[in-house]
Amino acid sequence: MILYGLKTCDTCRKALKSLPDAEFRDVRADGVPGEVLESAHARFGASLLNTRSTTWRGLSEAERAGDPLSLLAAHPTLMKRPLIVDGDEMHLGWGRDVQAALLG
């Protein structure tokens, strides 16, 4: 299981604490592999972008209208967090639904 997130993100830290066997990858330092981003975008669509982030607010309207995958490649912190990849399964965020699916 791989958890993509930020070291400084409280939600990511909570998820990692609850999933001690998960491998953590910091999106700011390591980025997210292109195939993982493509698969996540196919599964979650527009909800993969965190439009409430300071990074998003700093973008111009033209940048916001661009291709979401290109935006995420250029600004990995725009990704909603955490993105949890467990084999063929993917989960976005750390809501009750994700916790129930992963923790039983």
DSSP file (Angstrom, degrees, kcal/mol; ACC not computed):
  #  RESIDUE AA STRUCTURE BP1 BP2  ACC     N-H-->O    O-->H-N    N-H-->O    O-->H-N    TCO  KAPPA ALPHA  PHI   PSI    X-CA   Y-CA   Z-CA
    1    1 A M              0   0    0      0, 0.0    22,-3.0     0, 0.0     2,-0.4   0.000 360.0 360.0 360.0 132.9    0.0    0.0    0.0
    2    2 A I  E     -aB  23  85A   0     83,-2.8    83,-3.0    20,-0.2     2,-0.6  -0.969 360.0-158.9-120.5 131.7    1.4    3.4   -1.0
    3    3 A L  E     -aB  24  84A   0     20,-3.1    22,-2.7    -2,-0.4     2,-0.5  -0.946   6.3-160.5-111.9 115.7    0.1    6.7    0.5
    4    4 A Y  E     +aB  25  83A   0     79,-3.3    79,-2.3    -2,-0.6     2,-0.3  -0.843  41.6 102.6 -95.5 126.5    0.8    9.8   -1.6
    5    5 A G  E     -a   26   0A   0     20,-2.1    22,-3.0    -2,-0.5    23,-0.4  -0.883  66.9 -69.0-170.5-159.6    0.6   13.0    0.4
    6    6 A L    >   -     0   0    0     -2,-0.3     3,-1.3    20,-0.2     6,-0.2  -0.947  26.3-135.4-119.8 140.8    2.5   15.8    2.1
    7    7 A K  T 3  S+     0   0    0     -2,-0.4    -1,-0.1     1,-0.3     6,-0.1   0.840 108.9  50.1 -58.8 -32.9    4.6   15.4    5.3
    8    8 A T  T 3  S+     0   0    0      4,-0.0     2,-0.5    -3,-0.0    -1,-0.3   0.458  85.1 106.2 -88.1  -1.2    3.0   18.6    6.6
    9    9 A C    <>  -     0   0    0     -3,-1.3     4,-2.1     1,-0.2     5,-0.2  -0.698  58.1-154.8 -85.9 121.0   -0.6   17.6    5.9
   10   10 A D  H  > S+     0   0    0     -2,-0.5     4,-2.3     1,-0.2     5,-0.2   0.893  95.5  52.5 -60.0 -41.9   -2.6   16.7    9.1
   11   11 A T  H  > S+     0   0    0      1,-0.2     4,-2.3     2,-0.2    -1,-0.2   0.900 109.1  49.5 -63.2 -40.9   -5.0   14.5    7.2
   12   12 A C  H  > S+     0   0    0      1,-0.2     4,-2.6     2,-0.2    -1,-0.2   0.896 109.9  51.4 -64.6 -40.0   -2.1   12.5    5.7
   13   13 A R  H  X S+     0   0    0     -4,-2.1     4,-2.2     2,-0.2    -2,-0.2   0.900 109.7  49.7 -64.8 -39.9   -0.4   12.1    9.1
   14   14 A K  H  X S+     0   0    0     -4,-2.3     4,-1.8     2,-0.2    -2,-0.2   0.926 112.4  47.7 -62.7 -44.2   -3.7   10.8   10.5
   15   15 A A  H  X S+     0   0    0     -4,-2.3     4,-1.4     1,-0.2    -2,-0.2   0.918 112.3  49.1 -63.2 -43.4   -4.1    8.3    7.6
   16   16 A L  H  < S+     0   0    0     -4,-2.6     6,-0.2     1,-0.2    -1,-0.2   0.873 108.9  52.8 -65.3 -37.6   -0.4    7.2    8.0
   17   17 A K  H  < S+     0   0    0     -4,-2.2    -1,-0.2     1,-0.2    -2,-0.2   0.884 112.5  45.0 -64.6 -37.6   -0.8    6.7   11.7
   18   18 A S  H  < S+     0   0    0     -4,-1.8    -1,-0.2     1,-0.2    -2,-0.2   0.707 117.4  46.3 -78.0 -20.9   -3.9    4.5   11.1
   19   19 A L    ><  +     0   0    0     -4,-1.4     3,-2.0    -5,-0.2    -1,-0.2  -0.633  66.4 167.6-120.5  70.8   -2.1    2.6    8.3
   20   20 A P  T 3  S+     0   0    0      0, 0.0    -1,-0.1     0, 0.0    -2,-0.1   0.719  75.1  56.2 -62.9 -21.1    1.3    1.8    9.8
   21   21 A D  T 3  S+     0   0    0     -3,-0.1     2,-0.1     2,-0.1    -5,-0.1   0.532  84.3 108.2 -86.7  -5.8    2.2   -0.7    7.0
   22   22 A A  S <  S-     0   0    0     -3,-2.0     2,-0.5    -6,-0.2   -20,-0.2  -0.449  70.7-127.9 -74.0 143.6    1.6    1.9    4.2
   23   23 A E  E     -a    2   0A   0    -22,-3.0   -20,-3.1    -2,-0.1     2,-0.4  -0.817  25.4-141.1 -89.4 125.5    4.6    3.3    2.4
   24   24 A F  E     -a    3   0A   0     -2,-0.5     2,-0.4   -22,-0.2   -20,-0.2  -0.731  18.0-174.0 -92.9 134.2    4.6    7.1    2.4
   25   25 A R  E     -a    4   0A   0    -22,-2.7   -20,-2.1    -2,-0.4     2,-0.6  -0.982  20.3-138.6-127.2 120.2    5.6    9.2   -0.6
   26   26 A D  E  >> -a    5   0A   0     -2,-0.4     4,-3.4   -22,-0.2     5,-0.7  -0.656   7.3-155.3 -78.3 118.7    5.8   12.9   -0.3
   27   27 A V  H  >5S+     0   0    0    -22,-3.0     4,-0.6    -2,-0.6    -1,-0.2   0.791  92.4  55.0 -68.5 -26.5    4.3   14.4   -3.5
   28   28 A R  H  45S+     0   0    0    -23,-0.4    -1,-0.2     2,-0.1   -22,-0.1   0.919 120.9  28.4 -71.7 -41.8    6.3   17.6   -3.1
   29   29 A A  H  45S+     0   0    0      2,-0.1    -2,-0.2     1,-0.1    -1,-0.1   0.885 138.1  22.1 -85.0 -42.1    9.7   15.8   -2.9
   30   30 A D  H  <5S-     0   0    0     -4,-3.4    -3,-0.2     1,-0.2    -2,-0.1   0.644  90.8-148.1-104.4 -18.6    9.0   12.7   -4.9
   31   31 A G     << -     0   0    0     -5,-0.7    -1,-0.2    -4,-0.6    -3,-0.1  -0.171  29.7 -78.8  72.0-175.9    6.1   13.6   -7.2
   32   32 A V        -     0   0    0     40,-0.1     5,-0.1    -5,-0.1    -1,-0.0  -0.992  47.0-106.5-124.2 129.7    3.5   11.1   -8.3
   33   33 A P    >>  -     0   0    0      0, 0.0     4,-2.3     0, 0.0     3,-0.6  -0.246  28.7-121.4 -55.9 142.2    4.2    8.7  -11.2
   34   34 A G  H 3> S+     0   0    0      1,-0.2     4,-2.6     2,-0.2     5,-0.2   0.860 111.1  52.6 -53.6 -42.7    2.4    9.6  -14.4
   35   35 A E  H 3> S+     0   0    0      1,-0.2     4,-2.1     2,-0.2    -1,-0.2   0.848 109.2  50.3 -67.3 -32.0    0.6    6.3  -14.7
   36   36 A V  H <> S+     0   0    0     -3,-0.6     4,-2.7     2,-0.2    -2,-0.2   0.923 111.7  48.2 -69.2 -43.6   -0.7    6.6  -11.1
   37   37 A L  H  X S+     0   0    0     -4,-2.3     4,-2.8     2,-0.2    -2,-0.2   0.920 112.1  49.2 -60.8 -44.3   -1.9   10.2  -11.8
   38   38 A E  H  X S+     0   0    0     -4,-2.6     4,-2.3     2,-0.2    -1,-0.2   0.920 113.3  46.2 -62.4 -44.1   -3.7    9.0  -15.0
   39   39 A S  H  X S+     0   0    0     -4,-2.1     4,-1.8     2,-0.2    -1,-0.2   0.908 113.8  48.4 -65.1 -42.5   -5.3    6.1  -13.3
   40   40 A A  H  X S+     0   0    0     -4,-2.7     4,-3.3     2,-0.2     5,-0.4   0.898 111.7  49.6 -65.0 -40.6   -6.4    8.4  -10.4
   41   41 A H  H  X S+     0   0    0     -4,-2.8     4,-2.2     1,-0.2    -2,-0.2   0.894 109.6  51.5 -66.3 -38.8   -7.8   11.0  -12.7
   42   42 A A  H  < S+     0   0    0     -4,-2.3    -1,-0.2    -5,-0.2    -2,-0.2   0.870 118.3  38.8 -63.4 -35.8   -9.7    8.3  -14.7
   43   43 A R  H  < S+     0   0    0     -4,-1.8    -2,-0.2    -5,-0.2    -1,-0.2   0.896 131.1  23.2 -81.9 -42.8  -11.2    7.1  -11.4
   44   44 A F  H >< S-     0   0    0     -4,-3.3     3,-1.4     1,-0.2    -3,-0.2   0.598  83.1-171.5-106.2 -13.8  -11.8   10.4   -9.5
   45   45 A G  G ><  -     0   0    0     -4,-2.2     3,-1.8    -5,-0.4     4,-0.2  -0.270  68.6  -4.7  60.1-138.3  -12.1   13.0  -12.3
   46   46 A A  G >  S+     0   0    0      1,-0.3     3,-1.6     2,-0.2    -1,-0.3   0.720 122.5  74.1 -64.2 -22.6  -12.2   16.6  -11.2
   47   47 A S  G <  S+     0   0    0     -3,-1.4    -1,-0.3     1,-0.3    -2,-0.2   0.621  79.8  74.9 -69.9  -8.7  -12.3   15.7   -7.5
   48   48 A L  G <  S+     0   0    0     -3,-1.8    32,-3.0    -7,-0.1     2,-0.4   0.777  83.9  78.9 -69.8 -25.9   -8.6   14.8   -7.8
   49   49 A L  B <  S-D   79   0B   0     -3,-1.6     2,-1.2    -4,-0.2    30,-0.2  -0.705  79.1-140.0 -86.5 131.5   -7.8   18.5   -7.8
   50   50 A N    >   +     0   0    0     28,-3.7     3,-1.2    -2,-0.4     6,-0.3  -0.758  23.3 178.1 -90.0  95.4   -7.9   20.4   -4.5
   51   51 A T  T 3  S+     0   0    0     -2,-1.2    -1,-0.2     1,-0.2    28,-0.0   0.407  74.3  63.1 -82.4   4.0   -9.6   23.6   -5.6
   52   52 A R  T 3  S+     0   0    0      4,-0.1    -1,-0.2    -3,-0.0     2,-0.1   0.385  81.5 109.0-103.0   2.1   -9.5   24.9   -2.0
   53   53 A S  S <> S-     0   0    0     -3,-1.2     4,-1.9    25,-0.1     5,-0.1  -0.342  77.7-122.5 -80.0 159.2   -5.7   25.0   -1.7
   54   54 A T  H  > S+     0   0    0      1,-0.2     4,-1.3     2,-0.2    -1,-0.1   0.825 114.2  59.2 -66.9 -30.8   -3.5   28.1   -1.7
   55   55 A T  H  4 S+     0   0    0      2,-0.2     4,-0.4     1,-0.2     3,-0.3   0.932 105.9  47.7 -61.7 -45.2   -1.7   26.7   -4.7
   56   56 A W  H >4 S+     0   0    0     -6,-0.3     3,-1.6     1,-0.2    -2,-0.2   0.918 109.4  52.7 -61.6 -45.0   -5.0   26.7   -6.7
   57   57 A R  H 3< S+     0   0    0     -4,-1.9    -1,-0.2     1,-0.3    -2,-0.2   0.771 105.0  57.2 -64.3 -24.5   -5.8   30.2   -5.6
   58   58 A G  T 3< S+     0   0    0     -4,-1.3    -1,-0.3    -3,-0.3    -2,-0.2   0.548  89.5  95.4 -82.9  -7.3   -2.4   31.4   -6.8
   59   59 A L  S <  S-     0   0    0     -3,-1.6     2,-0.1    -4,-0.4    -3,-0.0  -0.533  76.8-118.3 -84.5 150.6   -3.1   30.1  -10.4
   60   60 A S     >  -     0   0    0     -2,-0.2     4,-2.5     1,-0.1     5,-0.2  -0.368  29.7-107.2 -76.8 164.9   -4.4   32.3  -13.1
   61   61 A E  H  > S+     0   0    0      1,-0.2     4,-1.6     2,-0.2     5,-0.1   0.880 122.1  54.3 -60.1 -37.7   -7.7   31.5  -14.8
   62   62 A A  H  4 S+     0   0    0      2,-0.2     4,-0.4     1,-0.2    -1,-0.2   0.908 109.3  46.9 -64.0 -41.7   -5.9   30.3  -17.9
   63   63 A E  H >4 S+     0   0    0      1,-0.2     3,-1.4     2,-0.2    -2,-0.2   0.914 110.2  52.9 -66.2 -41.8   -3.8   27.9  -15.8
   64   64 A R  H 3< S+     0   0    0     -4,-2.5    -1,-0.2     1,-0.3    -2,-0.2   0.822 106.1  54.4 -61.9 -31.4   -6.9   26.6  -14.0
   65   65 A A  T 3< S+     0   0    0     -4,-1.6    -1,-0.3    -5,-0.2    -2,-0.2   0.541  92.8 101.7 -80.8  -6.4   -8.6   25.9  -17.3
   66   66 A G  S <  S-     0   0    0     -3,-1.4    -3,-0.1    -4,-0.4     5,-0.0  -0.018  91.8 -61.4 -71.7 179.0   -5.6   23.8  -18.5
   67   67 A D     >  -     0   0    0      1,-0.1     4,-2.3     2,-0.0     3,-0.3  -0.439  44.5-138.8 -62.0 125.1   -5.3   20.0  -18.6
   68   68 A P  H  > S+     0   0    0      0, 0.0     4,-2.5     0, 0.0     5,-0.2   0.860 101.6  52.5 -57.6 -38.0   -5.7   18.6  -15.0
   69   69 A L  H  > S+     0   0    0      2,-0.2     4,-2.0     1,-0.2     5,-0.1   0.886 109.9  48.0 -67.6 -37.3   -2.9   16.1  -15.5
   70   70 A S  H  > S+     0   0    0     -3,-0.3     4,-2.2     2,-0.2    -1,-0.2   0.898 111.6  51.3 -67.0 -40.2   -0.5   18.7  -16.7
   71   71 A L  H  X S+     0   0    0     -4,-2.3     4,-2.8     1,-0.2    -2,-0.2   0.923 111.2  47.2 -61.1 -45.1   -1.5   20.9  -13.7
   72   72 A L  H  < S+     0   0    0     -4,-2.5    -1,-0.2     2,-0.2    -2,-0.2   0.847 110.9  51.7 -67.8 -34.0   -0.9   18.1  -11.3
   73   73 A A  H  < S+     0   0    0     -4,-2.0    -1,-0.2    -5,-0.2    -2,-0.2   0.905 117.1  39.3 -67.1 -40.4    2.5   17.3  -12.9
   74   74 A A  H  < S+     0   0    0     -4,-2.2    -2,-0.2     1,-0.3    -1,-0.2   0.830 131.9  26.1 -77.5 -33.2    3.6   20.9  -12.6
   75   75 A H    ><  +     0   0    0     -4,-2.8     3,-2.3    -5,-0.2    -1,-0.3  -0.704  65.2 176.1-132.3  78.9    2.0   21.5   -9.1
   76   76 A P  G >  S+     0   0    0      0, 0.0     3,-1.6     0, 0.0   -48,-0.1   0.746  76.9  69.8 -60.3 -22.1    1.8   18.1   -7.2
   77   77 A T  G 3  S+     0   0    0      1,-0.3   -22,-0.1   -50,-0.1     4,-0.1   0.604  82.6  74.7 -72.3  -8.1    0.5   19.9   -4.1
   78   78 A L  G <  S+     0   0    0     -3,-2.3   -28,-3.7    -7,-0.2    -1,-0.3   0.638  74.1 104.5 -74.1 -13.9   -2.7   20.6   -6.1
   79   79 A M  B <  S-D   49   0B   0     -3,-1.6   -30,-0.2   -30,-0.2     2,-0.1  -0.476  81.9-114.3 -72.9 135.6   -3.7   16.9   -5.6
   80   80 A K        -     0   0    0    -32,-3.0    13,-0.2    -2,-0.2    -1,-0.1  -0.443  55.4 -87.6 -63.0 142.4   -6.4   16.2   -3.1
   81   81 A R  S    S+     0   0    0     11,-0.1    13,-0.3     1,-0.1   -76,-0.1  -0.838  88.6  18.8-126.5 157.4   -4.7   14.2   -0.3
   82   82 A P        -     0   0    0      0, 0.0    11,-2.9     0, 0.0     2,-0.6   0.709  58.1-169.7 -79.5 158.4   -4.1   11.5    0.6
   83   83 A L  E     -BC   4  92A   0    -79,-2.3   -79,-3.3     9,-0.2     2,-0.6  -0.960  13.5-163.4-104.6 117.7   -4.2    9.3   -2.5
   84   84 A I  E     -BC   3  91A   0      7,-3.0     7,-2.3    -2,-0.6     2,-0.6  -0.912   6.8-166.9-111.2 121.8   -3.9    5.7   -1.3
   85   85 A V  E     +BC   2  90A   0    -83,-3.0   -83,-2.8    -2,-0.6     2,-0.5  -0.934  10.7 172.9-110.1 118.9   -3.0    3.0   -3.7
   86   86 A D  E >   - C   0  89A   0      3,-2.5     3,-2.1    -2,-0.6     2,-0.4  -0.820  63.8 -67.2-128.2  89.9   -3.6   -0.5   -2.5
   87   87 A G  T 3  S-     0   0    0     -2,-0.5    -1,-0.0     1,-0.3   -85,-0.0  -0.528 118.9 -12.9  65.2-121.7   -3.0   -3.0   -5.4
   88   88 A D  T 3  S+     0   0    0     -2,-0.4    -1,-0.3    -3,-0.1     2,-0.2   0.562 122.6  92.6 -85.8  -9.9   -5.8   -2.3   -7.9
   89   89 A E  E <   -C   86   0A   0     -3,-2.1    -3,-2.5     2,-0.0     2,-0.4  -0.585  54.5-170.2 -87.1 146.6   -7.8   -0.2   -5.4
   90   90 A M  E     -C   85   0A   0     -2,-0.2     2,-0.4    -5,-0.2    -5,-0.2  -0.998   2.3-173.0-134.7 140.7   -7.5    3.6   -5.1
   91   91 A H  E     -C   84   0A   0     -7,-2.3    -7,-3.0    -2,-0.4     2,-0.5  -0.988   8.9-154.2-132.9 143.3   -8.9    5.8   -2.4
   92   92 A L  E     -C   83   0A   0     -2,-0.4     3,-0.3    -9,-0.2    -9,-0.2  -0.973  59.7  -5.0-122.3 127.9   -8.9    9.6   -2.2
   93   93 A G  S    S-     0   0    0    -11,-2.9    -9,-0.1    -2,-0.5    -2,-0.0  -0.309  79.0 -93.0  86.9-175.1   -9.0   11.5    1.0
   94   94 A W        +     0   0    0    -13,-0.3    -1,-0.2    -2,-0.1   -11,-0.0  -0.276  67.5 142.2-136.7  47.1   -9.4   10.2    4.5
   95   95 A G  S  > S-     0   0    0     -3,-0.3     4,-2.5     1,-0.1     3,-0.2  -0.206  70.0 -90.6 -80.2 177.2  -13.2   10.3    5.0
   96   96 A R  H  > S+     0   0    0      1,-0.2     4,-2.6     2,-0.2     5,-0.2   0.853 125.8  56.7 -58.5 -36.5  -15.3    7.8    6.9
   97   97 A D  H  > S+     0   0    0      2,-0.2     4,-1.9     1,-0.2    -1,-0.2   0.912 109.9  43.6 -63.2 -42.6  -15.9    5.8    3.7
   98   98 A V  H  > S+     0   0    0     -3,-0.2     4,-2.2     2,-0.2     5,-0.3   0.910 113.8  50.9 -69.0 -42.6  -12.1    5.4    3.0
   99   99 A Q  H  X S+     0   0    0     -4,-2.5     4,-3.0     1,-0.2     5,-0.4   0.914 110.7  49.0 -61.3 -42.6  -11.5    4.5    6.6
  100  100 A A  H  X S+     0   0    0     -4,-2.6     4,-1.3     1,-0.2    -1,-0.2   0.898 112.0  49.1 -63.9 -40.4  -14.2    1.9    6.6
  101  101 A A  H  < S+     0   0    0     -4,-1.9    -1,-0.2    -5,-0.2    -2,-0.2   0.870 122.3  32.0 -67.0 -37.1  -12.9    0.4    3.4
  102  102 A L  H  < S+     0   0    0     -4,-2.2    -2,-0.2    -5,-0.1    -1,-0.2   0.775 127.2  36.1 -94.5 -28.5   -9.3    0.2    4.6
  103  103 A L  H  <        0   0    0     -4,-3.0    -3,-0.2    -5,-0.3    -2,-0.2   0.563 360.0 360.0-104.2 -10.4   -9.7   -0.4    8.3
  104  104 A G     <        0   0    0     -4,-1.3    -4,-0.2    -5,-0.4    -3,-0.1   0.448 360.0 360.0  80.9 360.0  -12.8   -2.6    8.2
